Amino acid sequence: MFDWENLRHFLAVGRAGTLSGAARALGVDHATVSRRLAALENEVQAPLVERLPRACRLTSTGMQVFEQAKAMETAAFAIERHARAGQTALKGRVSLSAPPALATHFLAARMADFQAAYPGIQLAVSSEARQVSLASGEADVAIRMVRPKGASNVARRIGRLPFALYASRRYPDLRDPSRWAFIGYEPQRGRLPLAQWINASAGQRAIRCQFSSTSDHLVAAQSGCGVAALPCFLGDADRTLVRLESPAGPFCPELWLVTHRDLKRAKIVRAVIDYWSETFLNDPQLGLPAR
């Protein structure tokens, strides 16, 4: 039998494409990844990775081992999920991934109330702009701004997140929309629907600066740098900002709570889902409108 830790490090190399990238993903140093990779190659008696100056490329044998290792990883996560689904006590750790704006400005602000309701649950919230893999165990529960796809996901619609344009009341060009400069997202996030909406709102007007998170956009707008797209629950609460009209129309993505189907009956996970579903639905700005 192969050492699973060696396989786990090999998987990280295959996914990251570099030893340093694998080290960052695993939270270890470069030397540990190199040592584990060499140990696995010794176990299988074959080279698995071609080490290039700035990258690592899987050999033909490495690609075959990579696919088999992924299947082993999937099975290991499935065993863990089934074991957790059988737990009965509302005590333990649940990981929740959420968009940065919600993690920082909504969930964190209400964490004391959650702890009071469920003192035995340790909720670990990660601020993620990307969609984490629930099947790979990157999170137990995720809040997403698009309807989840995939047969392994179980999703619940919990609200919507309306955005609007905001600028500081001290912004020099506030009264002249033709002179507005905008605060955008970094190019690598250009495919995000929000980034595209900002670009559509700006039109031919300048994107003055670019940041990666909503918190950065908020501070930049407060400083008078330009016009930012912010969640309305955040922008409306700031008296130093004024809401502006967007020529691109409204932007209001839905919010979904999603978990893996193997965990949907785990009482501890169900408690987290039910609590935050109710919290979002009862919020006057984020909850779904009455029909």
Residue pairs with C-beta under 8 A, 6 or more apart in sequence:
2 40
2 43
2 44
3 39
3 40
3 43
4 72
4 76
5 36
6 36
6 37
6 39
6 40
6 43
7 40
7 69
7 72
7 73
8 26
8 36
8 73
9 22
9 26
9 28
9 32
9 33
9 36
9 37
9 40
10 36
10 37
10 40
10 48
10 49
10 65
10 66
10 69
11 66
11 69
11 70
11 73
12 21
12 22
12 25
12 26
12 33
13 19
13 22
13 33
13 37
13 49
13 56
14 49
14 58
14 62
14 66
14 69
15 22
15 25
16 22
16 24
16 25
17 55
17 56
17 57
18 54
18 55
18 56
19 30
19 33
19 34
19 37
19 51
19 56
20 30
22 33
23 29
23 30
23 32
23 33
26 32
26 33
37 48
37 49
40 48
41 47
41 48
41 49
44 61
44 65
46 59
46 61
47 59
47 61
47 62
48 58
48 59
48 61
48 62
48 65
49 56
49 57
49 58
49 59
49 62
50 56
50 57
50 58
50 59
58 66
73 136
74 135
74 136
77 135
77 136
77 137
78 262
80 137
81 137
81 260
81 262
81 263
81 266
82 262
84 92
84 263
84 266
84 268
84 269
85 262
85 263
85 264
85 265
85 266
85 269
86 266
87 266
87 267
87 268
88 267
89 120
89 267
89 268
90 118
90 120
90 121
90 267
90 268
90 271
91 120
91 121
91 268
92 120
92 121
92 122
92 268
93 121
93 122
93 123
93 124
94 121
94 122
94 123
94 124
94 140
94 141
94 268
94 269
94 272
95 124
95 125
95 126
95 138
95 139
95 140
95 141
96 107
96 123
96 124
96 125
96 126
96 139
96 140
96 141
96 142
96 143
96 272
96 276
97 125
97 126
97 128
97 132
97 138
97 139
97 141
97 142
97 143
98 107
98 125
98 126
98 127
98 128
98 142
98 143
99 127
99 128
99 129
99 143
99 144
99 145
99 214
100 127
100 128
100 129
100 213
100 214
100 215
101 161
101 213
101 214
101 215
101 231
101 234
102 143
102 161
102 255
103 125
103 126
103 127
103 128
104 127
104 214
104 215
105 214
105 215
105 231
105 233
105 234
106 233
106 286
107 125
107 276
108 125
110 279
111 123
111 125
113 279
114 121
114 123
114 275
114 276
115 123
117 275
118 271
118 272
118 275
121 268
121 271
121 272
123 272
126 132
126 139
128 139
128 142
129 189
129 192
129 212
129 213
131 142
131 144
132 138
132 139
132 142
134 140
134 142
134 152
134 153
134 258
134 259
134 260
135 152
135 260
140 259
140 260
140 263
140 269
140 272
141 257
141 258
141 259
141 269
141 272
141 273
142 257
142 258
142 259
143 158
143 255
143 256
143 257
143 258
143 276
144 155
144 255
144 256
144 258
145 161
145 193
145 253
145 254
145 255
145 256
146 193
146 253
146 254
146 256
147 155
147 157
147 254
147 256
148 155
148 256
148 258
151 261
152 260
152 261
152 262
153 258
153 259
153 260
153 261
154 258
154 259
154 260
154 261
154 264
155 256
155 257
155 258
156 256
156 257
156 258
156 273
156 277
157 254
157 255
157 256
157 288
158 255
158 256
158 257
158 276
158 277
158 280
158 281
158 288
159 254
159 255
159 280
159 281
159 283
159 286
159 287
159 288
160 252
160 253
160 254
160 255
160 286
160 288
161 231
161 233
161 252
161 253
161 254
161 255
161 286
162 231
162 232
162 250
162 251
162 252
162 285
163 194
163 197
163 229
163 230
163 231
163 232
163 251
163 252
164 229
164 230
164 232
164 235
164 243
164 244
164 246
165 201
165 227
165 228
165 229
165 243
165 244
165 245
165 246
166 221
166 227
166 228
166 229
166 230
166 235
166 238
166 241
166 242
166 243
166 244
167 174
167 180
167 221
167 224
167 226
167 227
167 228
167 241
167 242
167 244
168 174
168 221
168 222
168 223
168 224
168 240
168 241
168 242
169 240
169 241
169 242
170 224
170 240
171 224
171 226
171 227
172 224
173 179
173 180
173 181
174 242
177 244
178 205
179 205
180 202
180 205
180 226
180 227
180 244
181 205
181 206
181 207
181 208
181 225
181 226
181 227
182 198
182 201
182 202
182 205
182 206
182 207
182 208
182 226
182 227
182 228
183 198
183 207
183 208
183 209
183 210
183 211
183 217
183 220
183 221
183 225
183 226
183 227
183 228
183 229
184 195
184 198
184 199
184 202
184 207
184 209
184 210
184 211
185 192
185 194
185 195
185 198
185 210
185 211
185 212
186 210
186 211
186 212
187 210
189 195
189 212
190 196
190 199
193 251
193 253
194 229
194 251
194 253
197 229
197 246
197 248
197 251
198 207
198 229
199 207
200 247
200 248
201 227
201 229
201 246
201 247
201 248
202 227
203 247
208 225
208 226
209 220
209 225
209 226
211 217
211 220
214 230
214 231
214 234
217 228
217 229
217 230
218 228
218 230
218 234
218 235
218 238
220 226
220 228
221 227
221 228
221 230
221 241
222 238
222 240
222 241
227 244
229 251
230 241
232 243
232 285
233 283
233 285
233 286
235 241
235 243
236 243
236 285
255 280
255 286
257 273
257 276
257 277
257 280
259 269
259 273
263 269
264 270
280 286
280 287
281 287
281 288
